[in-house]
Amino acid sequence: MVKPFSLLVKPASADCNLRCQYCFYIDKSLLYPETHIHRMPDDVLERMISTYMATEQPVYSFGWQGGEPTLMGVKFFEKVVSLQQRYGRSGAKVSNGLQTNATLIDDELAALLAQYNFLVGVSLDGPEELHDHYRRTAGGQGTHRMVLKGIECLRKNRVEFNILTLVNAKNAGQGRGIYQYLKDMGCFYHQYIPCVEFDEKGNPMPYTVAGEEWGRFLCEIFDEWIKSDVYRVSVRIFDSILNFLVDGIYTTCHLAGNCCQYFVVEYNGDIYPCDFFVTRQFKLGNVMEDSWEELQNSPTYVEFGKQKAEWNSECQRCRWLYLCSGDCLKHRLYGGGNSSKLSWLCAGWKKFFEHSMPYFKQLALKVLKERERAGIIAKTGRYELFPEKRLGRNDPCFCGSGKKYKKCHGNVDVSDAS
C-alpha cells in the first residue's frame, strides 16, 4: 500500500535563464550530458500524472521547480492541468505549486496560473543591493528589477504568490530590513531558507550562512513578527512550529523525523528522494519503469529516510530535538560526515528556539483556547501543548522515524521547553 507523498517535479531539469552564484542545482545537468536542453517529454509527463493520481492521496500535490520551470512555456502547463483533469477522480483535491525566479512571467502564463489556482513562490533576496549580489544573469546583470516586473504581472492577474528569500552570507545580517522591505512591497507570505553549501572537502562556500548568523536572522524577523504581525504576516517556519505545537503535525520536511516525504522527478522520469540528493548514488528508479509502491519500498529510499533519526549523543540530550529532529540531512552530511553529525546550523537553531519558544507556547495555548471556544476539535483530538507526552514508551514515535518513542523523541525532556 502506498503511503501519502507529494511530487517535486523538475520539468526543465537544471536549465535556467539565470546564473545565481549560490545555486545548488545548476550542476545537476552533468547527470544528463546527452543534451544541452532538457525538457520533459509528453509521455513522461502523462505517465507521471496518471500513475500518481491512480494512488490514494489526501491531496495530489505537485511542486514544479527547477532550474527554472517557466522555461517549459504556457502550453506545457496547459497540458499539466488537462492531464490532471483527465486522470483525477471525482472529488480529488489537486495542489499545484510553482517556484520561479519570476523573470519570464508574462500575462498569458499568469492568467493560466490564476485560473487553476497555482500557488507561486517567487525568489527574492531582499532589496536590490542584496538580491543582485548573487542573483544575476549569465551576462552578470542584476535581476531585481526583472523580478519586480514579474511580481507586478502576477498581481495584475491576481495570482496567489509568496516570497522565498535565501538567507546567505550577504543578507543574513539584514533580517529586520528584509522583513520590513517585503511588508512595504505588500508581500505578507514569506519563506526564509538558509543557504548552506560546501565544497568537496566539506568547507563552507563563501555564500553559506553561518549557524549563529542564521539564528540571529530568525530572531530578528521573529521580534518584528511577534510585535504586531502574527495575524497579518505568514512566515512559513513560524507557522510550521506553531502547527506542530498545536497539532503535532510537521508541515516542513526539515523538522520531520523521517525524510520519506516526497519524490523528485527529473525531466526524463528519473526518481530521487530529495532535490538535495539528486545524485547517481540516490537514484531510485524511473517513472516509466517503476511503480510508486516499488519506489517507496526500495532499500535506498527506506535507508535514506531512516538516516534523519540517527542522532549523536549531543542531539539526544538536547531539549530542542523534539522540534528540529536534528535538522535537514544536507546540513549534517557535508564533508563526508555521517548522518549523526551535528547540523551546520545547530547553534543557530538553539539560539532561535531559546529566544522564541516562550512566545510560541503562549500562541499555541491561545489557539487551543480559541478552538475550544469555537467548539473545534483538533485533528488529533488532543489539547495538550506537547502531543508527544501522551505516547507510551513502546508506541511508534510521533515524528515518523519508525523508531519506538522511548528510542526516539522519548529520550528528550520537553517539560521545560517553555
Phi, psi and omega in degrees: 000136183277131175278158179301139178204163176239169181244134172247108192254135179247075188295335177249019182053228182268003181300138182206149177275354178246172175225068179293130189299326185267004186300124181274346189261344188301326182284352180293344176298338178294340176288340185231068185283356184293342178211152178271342179242125185245118178222135182293123179290158182300320183291326177291316179301312182294318179298317180298310183292315184295318181286324178295316183282357172273349176274165177270115180225141174297323175217134176272103190254119179244123173249117183261113185225187180210215007047205179236105186292338181289351171299340180291337179086163186293328181298325178298314183286333170298319178294320178304309182296319180299317180291323177297320178291323181292317187262353178282136177283162180301128179087357181294139178263127181238134178237129177241125175241143181230118176260123190217157171277353173071002184282345181251006180291129174231178185298322182296312180292317181299321179297319178294317180300321179291316184300323185250020170058041171291137171266121186256132172255125182251128179279119180211118187265020178116199178301168189307314184293333177275313181300313186284352181298319181245336187263093184230166175282173177298334179272003177089008180277147174293156186242001187304312182294325177295320179294316179298323177296319177296320179297318179298323178295318177299316180296316181301326181264008176059046176270132177287128181214158172232171181251131174251118179250123177272117183275115189231185183296334182278317188256358185299331180275007184240034184303309182298318181294319180294316179301315180291323178300315180295320177297317180297332177283351184085021178259119187239012175235109189242141166236131176241120184241132179286136175272110183226105180224148183228157173277183185296338180269000180089012177274138181295139174290156186303333182269358181291135177280136177284156182303311181297323179295319178299317179297316180296320179300311180299319179298319180298311182288330177296317181299324176289318183293316187289336182296314185205004189247008185304320181260007183245323183241131176262116174250117193304316182294324178291317178300320182294317179297316180295319178299320179293316181296326183276312188248351182072023183242129177277136176242001172232137191292332184290343177273341185288158181273356181219137185271009180273068184256328186203174173239143170267131177246115177282171188302329182263007179096356176298143186243136178226161183279342186194146182286348172279349183233044173274087180220164178301324181300325187254011176294127184265332184161206181216139184296338179282346185238333189242146176277160179296325178294319177297320181293318179295328182266002181294139182305322181297318181291316181297314181292323177300314181297323183291333184301332183301326184264017175265091186257153174274178186295326179294318176299315185293336178271349188285135180290346183256005182301323182297341179267318188257343182053030178088357179075177183299138179303325180303325182278359181245338187262009184291152176065029180076013180290165176264173188290347179271003178292145176296144177298144174304331184262008187308311182300323180291317178298317179300315180301315182292315181296318178301320184286319193259338191298322177304322180287319178299321180296318178298318178296318181297317178297322179296317179299316181295320178294322178295322177295316181298317180296325180276356180075024180261129178262133178301152182306325182278349183075013184245150176238004175290149180290324180247094188299337182295341184294336183278348183287144171283159185298331182261005177286155173298139182295143181297341189281347179094008182289338184092351178278161170292151182304320182292338180262359185235244182290348176293346176281351187258130176272109181258008185294337179252023187291351177281000000 
